[in-house]
Amino acid sequence: MDPILVGALSLVLIVLIALLGAPIGAAIGLMAAAGLWATSGWGLMMVTLRTLPYSTAAEYSFIVVPMFVLMGNVAASAGIIETLFEAASKWLARVRGGLLLAVTLASAGFAAVSGSTVVNAAVFTRMAFPQMVQQGYNPRVSAAAIAAAGTFAVMIPPSLGFVLYGMMTNESVGKLFMAGVIPGLLTATIYILVIVVGVRLRPDWAPTPRGAVPLRERLATLRSIWPMGLLVFVVLGGIYSGFMPPSAAGAIGALGAIVISVVQRKFVVREFWSDVRKTALLASSLFFIVISGFLYARFLTNSGFVPELQGLVGGAGIGKWEFVAIMVVLYLVLGMFIDGASMAVITLPFVYPIAQQLGVDGLWFGVLFVKLVEIGAITPPVGLNLFTVVAASEKRLQVVDLIRGITPFLIAEVIALTLLITFPQLSTWLPGMM
């Protein structure tokens, strides 16, 4: 069969298998095994199935995944989210829309210790949403702000999105982390501007501020957040300076989060073991998807799909910017229906080689990919963060409420994406200084 037809048919079958209820990792792995058998024979399929999963899981640098996940879980259990939100809300008490801004800033701060958008969105919904509604904030906009700000964890390092992209493309995870710093801060800044303008144009978004909190109370909140800020500085500074690789930085980050929780007397043995179990579950699930993705990449290469597609792109005269435009549309559409991990393992095996062929910078393309994953997490009908907030609200919200409130933040994301495409230096300057 024609290699292009084989590859296209495999993508359709993966979607169909997933729609039947199979986990996406199982759907990709099953299709990869069947494809290897059909195109390369039983012998090569068995050899690949015996060797590739072990070689992937045994890669030392991938220890960064469970270490940073554990760092985020321990920090969440130690109450760092509550502490960050309390500090931000007190410092912004005299500003109209202060709690919306507090959610944005606290989410950006917590993203620097956690790569999980789900944890971020769920905890803020349980903690901040009732308080916002009680003070007279618009419920739809409040919930949408929580869902949207939760996506900062996809971009701001340590980001699991960048780790996954690095695993699938062999780009430096450390440089990818640094590439996400300025885009992450840029997105948070645009969110702040959208909120400031929004509460002026739509007074129903937020009530009249109640007045400033005494300076002594505001300063007191800083005592509980500076240790975590120092930890983030050490971890990211160590990666940036080259003093330690991301794998070691992840281990130091996890240990530092444990030490901080002990010193602040917030360490609970039962919660710690729960964090370890959640870390093992998430890491193993991610590794299963990645291994399936590598198997699928091997199948696409052996079948001739990747070389044939590269030849078609070259023959069609598609340039760098046309390719980027096509990828933006592709990922925006895919993001409406599948999660970022699935998009990575299904598409990067053939999209990344084409990007390299056209001279697209790997770090810049990684930032664009992660940004589009971030947008997908809040894009109806299957935005993961939207459903996370609805589930955590304990039936006080419906998905339609978030869909109505998310529009201003989608506009903010489109503005950020446009700036990142127009000015690649926003993504490449900082890693270039390492």
C-alpha positions as CSV (number, residue, x, y, z in Angstrom):
1,M,0.0,0.0,0.0
2,D,1.0,3.6,-0.5
3,P,2.9,4.8,2.7
4,I,0.8,8.0,3.0
5,L,-2.4,5.9,2.9
6,V,-1.0,3.5,5.5
7,G,-0.1,6.4,7.8
8,A,-3.4,8.1,7.3
9,L,-5.3,4.9,7.9
10,S,-3.4,4.2,11.1
11,L,-4.4,7.6,12.5
12,V,-8.0,7.0,11.7
13,L,-7.9,3.6,13.4
14,I,-6.3,5.0,16.5
15,V,-9.1,7.5,16.8
16,L,-11.7,4.8,16.3
17,I,-10.1,2.5,18.9
18,A,-10.0,5.3,21.4
19,L,-13.7,6.2,20.7
20,L,-14.6,2.6,21.5
21,G,-13.3,3.2,25.1
22,A,-9.7,2.0,24.9
23,P,-7.1,4.2,26.7
24,I,-5.2,6.4,24.2
25,G,-1.9,4.7,25.1
26,A,-3.3,1.3,24.4
27,A,-4.9,2.5,21.2
28,I,-1.6,3.9,19.9
29,G,0.4,0.8,21.1
30,L,-2.0,-1.6,19.5
31,M,-1.9,0.2,16.2
32,A,1.9,0.4,16.3
33,A,2.2,-3.3,16.9
34,A,-0.2,-4.2,14.2
35,G,1.5,-1.8,11.8
36,L,4.9,-3.2,12.5
37,W,3.6,-6.7,11.9
38,A,1.9,-5.7,8.6
39,T,4.8,-3.7,7.2
40,S,7.9,-5.3,8.6
41,G,6.9,-8.8,9.7
42,W,6.5,-10.8,12.9
43,G,10.2,-11.0,13.7
44,L,10.9,-7.3,13.7
45,M,7.7,-6.6,15.6
46,M,8.7,-8.9,18.4
47,V,12.2,-7.6,18.6
48,T,10.9,-4.0,18.8
49,L,8.3,-4.9,21.5
50,R,11.0,-6.6,23.6
51,T,13.7,-3.9,23.4
52,L,12.1,-0.5,22.8
53,P,10.0,-0.3,26.0
54,Y,13.0,-1.2,28.2
55,S,15.4,1.2,26.5
56,T,12.9,4.0,26.8
57,A,12.1,3.4,30.5
58,A,15.7,2.9,31.4
59,E,16.8,6.3,30.1
60,Y,18.2,8.0,33.1
61,S,17.3,11.6,32.1
62,F,13.6,10.6,32.2
63,I,13.7,10.5,36.0
64,V,12.8,14.2,35.7
65,V,9.2,13.2,35.2
66,P,8.4,11.5,38.6
67,M,10.7,13.9,40.5
68,F,9.0,17.1,39.3
69,V,5.6,15.5,39.7
70,L,6.4,14.5,43.3
71,M,7.7,18.1,43.9
72,G,4.3,19.5,42.8
73,N,2.2,17.0,44.7
74,V,4.2,17.6,48.0
75,A,3.9,21.4,47.5
76,A,0.2,21.1,47.0
77,S,-0.3,18.9,50.1
78,A,1.8,21.3,52.1
79,G,-0.7,24.1,51.3
80,I,1.5,26.2,49.0
81,I,-1.4,27.0,46.8
82,E,-3.5,28.3,49.7
83,T,-0.5,30.3,50.9
84,L,0.2,31.9,47.5
85,F,-3.5,32.8,47.0
86,E,-3.8,34.3,50.5
87,A,-0.7,36.4,49.9
88,A,-1.9,37.6,46.5
89,S,-5.4,38.3,47.6
90,K,-4.3,40.4,50.6
91,W,-1.8,42.5,48.5
92,L,-4.5,43.1,45.9
93,A,-7.5,43.6,48.2
94,R,-7.8,47.3,47.3
95,V,-7.9,46.6,43.5
96,R,-11.1,45.9,41.6
97,G,-11.1,42.3,40.5
98,G,-8.4,41.6,43.1
99,L,-9.4,37.9,43.5
100,L,-9.3,37.3,39.8
101,L,-5.8,38.8,39.7
102,A,-4.8,36.8,42.8
103,V,-5.9,33.5,41.1
104,T,-3.8,34.5,38.1
105,L,-0.7,35.3,40.0
106,A,-1.0,32.4,42.5
107,S,-1.5,30.0,39.6
108,A,1.6,31.3,37.9
109,G,3.5,30.9,41.1
110,F,2.4,27.4,41.7
111,A,3.1,26.5,38.1
112,A,6.8,27.0,39.0
113,V,6.7,24.0,41.3
114,S,4.1,21.8,39.5
115,G,3.6,20.7,36.0
116,S,0.0,19.6,36.5
117,T,-2.8,21.8,35.2
118,V,-5.4,19.5,36.7
119,V,-4.0,19.9,40.3
120,N,-3.8,23.6,39.8
121,A,-7.4,24.0,38.5
122,A,-8.9,21.5,41.0
123,V,-7.4,23.0,44.1
124,F,-8.1,26.6,43.2
125,T,-11.7,25.7,42.4
126,R,-12.2,24.1,45.8
127,M,-10.4,26.9,47.7
128,A,-11.0,30.2,45.8
129,F,-14.2,29.8,43.9
130,P,-16.6,29.7,46.9
131,Q,-14.8,32.8,48.3
132,M,-15.1,34.6,45.0
133,V,-18.8,33.9,44.7
134,Q,-19.4,34.9,48.3
135,Q,-17.8,38.3,47.7
136,G,-20.0,38.9,44.6
137,Y,-17.8,38.0,41.7
138,N,-19.4,36.7,38.5
139,P,-19.4,32.9,38.9
140,R,-18.9,32.2,35.2
141,V,-15.9,34.5,34.9
142,S,-14.4,33.4,38.2
143,A,-14.6,29.7,37.2
144,A,-13.2,30.5,33.7
145,A,-10.3,32.4,35.2
146,I,-9.4,29.5,37.5
147,A,-9.6,27.0,34.5
148,A,-7.5,29.3,32.2
149,A,-4.9,30.2,34.8
150,G,-4.4,26.6,35.6
151,T,-2.9,26.1,32.1
152,F,0.1,28.1,33.1
153,A,1.6,24.8,34.4
154,V,1.8,23.6,30.8
155,M,4.2,26.5,29.9
156,I,6.0,27.7,33.0
157,P,8.8,25.3,34.0
158,P,9.0,22.6,35.3
159,S,6.4,21.7,32.6
160,L,5.5,18.1,31.8
161,G,4.5,19.4,28.4
162,F,8.1,20.3,27.7
163,V,9.4,17.1,29.2
164,L,7.1,15.1,26.9
165,Y,8.1,17.2,23.9
166,G,11.8,16.7,24.8
167,M,11.3,12.9,25.2
168,M,9.6,12.6,21.8
169,T,12.1,14.9,19.9
170,N,15.4,14.6,21.8
171,E,15.5,18.3,22.3
172,S,17.2,19.4,25.5
173,V,14.6,19.5,28.4
174,G,16.7,22.1,30.2
175,K,16.7,24.4,27.2
176,L,13.0,23.8,26.7
177,F,12.3,24.8,30.3
178,M,14.2,28.1,29.8
179,A,12.4,28.6,26.5
180,G,9.1,28.5,28.4
181,V,9.9,31.2,31.0
182,I,9.3,34.3,29.0
183,P,6.3,33.0,27.1
184,G,4.8,31.9,30.5
185,L,5.3,35.2,32.1
186,L,4.0,37.0,28.9
187,T,0.8,34.9,29.0
188,A,0.2,35.7,32.7
189,T,0.8,39.4,32.0
190,I,-1.7,39.4,29.2
191,Y,-4.3,37.7,31.5
192,I,-3.7,40.4,34.0
193,L,-4.3,43.1,31.4
194,V,-7.5,41.3,30.2
195,I,-8.8,41.2,33.7
196,V,-8.0,44.8,34.5
197,V,-9.7,46.0,31.3
198,G,-12.6,43.5,31.7
199,V,-13.6,44.7,35.2
200,R,-13.7,48.3,33.9
201,L,-15.8,47.5,30.8
202,R,-18.0,44.9,32.7
203,P,-18.5,46.0,36.3
204,D,-20.6,42.8,36.9
205,W,-17.3,40.8,36.7
206,A,-16.2,41.9,40.2
207,P,-17.6,43.9,43.2
208,T,-16.3,47.1,44.5
209,P,-13.1,46.5,46.5
210,R,-13.4,46.4,50.2
211,G,-10.3,48.3,51.1
212,A,-6.6,47.6,51.7
213,V,-5.4,45.0,54.2
214,P,-3.0,46.4,56.8
215,L,0.7,46.4,55.7
216,R,1.7,44.2,58.7
217,E,-0.7,41.4,57.5
218,R,0.5,41.7,54.0
219,L,4.1,41.4,55.0
220,A,3.3,38.4,57.2
221,T,2.2,36.5,54.2
222,L,5.6,36.7,52.6
223,R,7.2,34.7,55.4
224,S,5.4,31.5,54.3
225,I,6.1,31.8,50.6
226,W,9.7,32.8,50.4
227,P,11.1,29.3,51.0
228,M,9.2,27.9,48.0
229,G,10.4,30.9,45.9
230,L,14.0,30.2,47.0
231,L,13.5,26.5,45.9
232,V,12.2,27.5,42.5
233,F,15.2,29.9,42.1
234,V,17.7,27.2,43.0
235,V,16.1,24.6,40.7
236,L,15.7,26.8,37.6
237,G,18.8,28.7,38.3
238,G,20.8,25.4,38.6
239,I,19.4,24.3,35.2
240,Y,20.0,27.7,33.6
241,S,23.6,28.0,34.8
242,G,24.4,24.4,33.8
243,F,25.3,23.5,37.4
244,M,22.9,20.6,37.3
245,P,20.9,18.8,34.7
246,P,17.1,18.7,34.8
247,S,17.1,15.1,36.3
248,A,19.2,16.3,39.3
249,A,17.2,19.5,39.6
250,G,14.0,17.5,39.8
251,A,15.4,15.4,42.6
252,I,16.6,18.5,44.5
253,G,13.2,20.1,43.9
254,A,11.3,17.1,45.3
255,L,13.6,16.9,48.4
256,G,13.4,20.6,48.9
257,A,9.6,20.5,48.9
258,I,9.6,17.8,51.5
259,V,12.1,19.7,53.7
260,I,10.0,22.9,53.4
261,S,6.8,21.0,54.4
262,V,8.7,19.5,57.4
263,V,10.1,22.9,58.5
264,Q,6.7,24.6,58.2
265,R,5.2,21.7,60.2
266,K,2.8,20.8,57.3
267,F,4.3,17.3,56.6
268,V,1.9,14.5,57.2
269,V,3.1,10.9,56.6
270,R,-0.2,9.7,55.3
271,E,-0.5,12.5,52.8
272,F,3.1,12.0,51.7
273,W,2.5,8.4,50.8
274,S,-0.6,9.4,49.0
275,D,1.5,11.9,47.0
276,V,4.0,9.1,46.2
277,R,1.2,6.9,44.9
278,K,-0.3,9.7,42.8
279,T,3.2,10.4,41.4
280,A,3.7,6.7,40.5
281,L,0.3,6.5,38.8
282,L,0.8,9.7,36.7
283,A,4.4,8.9,35.8
284,S,3.6,5.3,34.8
285,S,0.6,6.4,32.7
286,L,2.8,9.0,31.0
287,F,5.6,6.5,30.3
288,F,3.1,4.0,28.9
289,I,1.8,6.7,26.4
290,V,5.4,7.7,25.5
291,I,6.5,4.1,24.9
292,S,3.4,3.6,22.7
293,G,4.4,6.8,20.9
294,F,7.9,5.6,20.2
295,L,6.5,2.3,18.9
296,Y,4.2,4.3,16.6
297,A,7.1,6.4,15.4
298,R,9.1,3.3,14.6
299,F,6.1,2.0,12.6
300,L,5.7,5.3,10.7
301,T,9.4,5.3,9.8
302,N,9.5,1.6,8.8
303,S,6.4,1.9,6.6
304,G,7.9,4.8,4.7
305,F,5.3,7.3,5.8
306,V,7.7,9.9,7.3
307,P,10.2,10.0,4.4
308,E,7.3,10.0,1.9
309,L,5.6,12.9,3.7
310,Q,8.8,14.8,3.9
311,G,9.2,14.4,0.1
312,L,5.6,15.6,-0.5
313,V,6.1,18.7,1.7
314,G,9.4,19.5,-0.1
315,G,7.8,18.9,-3.5
316,A,4.8,21.1,-2.7
317,G,7.0,24.1,-2.0
318,I,5.6,24.6,1.5
319,G,7.8,27.0,3.4
320,K,8.5,27.5,7.1
321,W,5.7,30.0,7.8
322,E,3.1,28.1,5.8
323,F,4.0,25.0,7.7
324,V,3.7,26.8,11.0
325,A,0.3,28.1,10.0
326,I,-0.9,24.6,9.1
327,M,0.4,23.2,12.4
328,V,-1.4,25.9,14.3
329,V,-4.7,25.1,12.7
330,L,-4.1,21.3,13.1
331,Y,-3.4,21.6,16.8
332,L,-6.2,24.0,17.5
333,V,-8.6,21.5,16.0
334,L,-7.1,18.5,17.7
335,G,-7.0,20.4,21.0
336,M,-10.8,20.5,21.0
337,F,-11.0,16.8,21.2
338,I,-7.9,15.2,22.6
339,D,-5.4,15.9,25.4
340,G,-1.8,17.3,24.9
341,A,0.0,14.0,25.7
342,S,-2.1,12.2,23.0
343,M,-1.4,15.0,20.5
344,A,2.3,14.8,21.2
345,V,2.7,11.0,20.7
346,I,0.4,10.8,17.7
347,T,1.7,13.8,15.7
348,L,5.3,14.6,16.7
349,P,6.8,11.5,15.1
350,F,6.1,12.9,11.7
351,V,5.6,16.6,12.3
352,Y,8.9,17.3,14.1
353,P,11.1,15.8,11.2
354,I,9.3,18.0,8.7
355,A,9.8,21.0,11.0
356,Q,13.5,20.2,11.1
357,Q,13.6,19.8,7.3
358,L,12.1,23.3,6.8
359,G,14.6,24.9,9.2
360,V,12.1,25.5,12.1
361,D,13.9,26.0,15.4
362,G,13.2,23.0,17.6
363,L,12.9,25.1,20.8
364,W,10.6,27.7,19.2
365,F,8.4,24.9,17.7
366,G,8.3,23.3,21.2
367,V,7.0,26.5,22.7
368,L,4.4,26.8,20.0
369,F,3.3,23.2,20.5
370,V,3.0,23.6,24.3
371,K,1.1,26.9,23.8
372,L,-1.4,25.2,21.6
373,V,-1.7,22.4,24.1
374,E,-2.4,25.1,26.7
375,I,-5.1,26.5,24.5
376,G,-6.6,23.1,23.9
377,A,-7.0,22.6,27.7
378,I,-9.6,25.3,27.8
379,T,-11.2,24.9,24.4
380,P,-14.7,23.4,24.2
381,P,-16.0,20.8,23.8
382,V,-13.4,18.6,25.5
383,G,-11.1,21.1,27.3
384,L,-9.6,19.1,30.2
385,N,-9.4,22.1,32.6
386,L,-13.0,23.0,32.0
387,F,-14.2,19.5,33.1
388,T,-11.7,19.6,36.0
389,V,-13.2,22.8,37.4
390,V,-16.8,21.5,36.9
391,A,-15.9,18.3,38.8
392,A,-14.2,20.2,41.6
393,S,-17.1,22.6,42.0
394,E,-19.3,19.9,43.4
395,K,-22.2,20.5,41.0
396,R,-22.2,24.3,41.5
397,L,-21.1,24.8,37.9
398,Q,-22.0,23.4,34.5
399,V,-19.7,23.1,31.5
400,V,-21.9,25.7,29.7
401,D,-21.1,28.2,32.4
402,L,-17.4,27.9,31.7
403,I,-17.9,28.0,27.9
404,R,-19.7,31.4,28.3
405,G,-17.0,32.8,30.6
406,I,-13.8,31.5,28.9
407,T,-14.0,33.7,25.8
408,P,-11.9,36.6,27.2
409,F,-9.1,34.2,28.2
410,L,-9.1,32.5,24.9
411,I,-8.7,35.9,23.3
412,A,-5.7,36.4,25.7
413,E,-4.2,33.1,24.6
414,V,-4.6,34.0,20.9
415,I,-2.8,37.3,21.5
416,A,0.0,35.5,23.3
417,L,0.3,32.9,20.5
418,T,0.4,35.6,17.9
419,L,3.3,37.4,19.7
420,L,5.2,34.1,20.1
421,I,4.8,33.4,16.4
422,T,5.7,36.9,15.3
423,F,8.7,37.2,17.7
424,P,10.5,33.8,18.0
425,Q,13.2,35.5,20.1
426,L,10.7,35.5,23.0
427,S,11.3,31.7,23.1
428,T,14.9,31.4,22.0
429,W,16.7,34.3,23.7
430,L,16.9,32.9,27.2
431,P,18.0,29.3,26.3
432,G,20.5,30.9,23.9
433,M,22.1,32.7,26.9
434,M,22.6,29.4,28.8
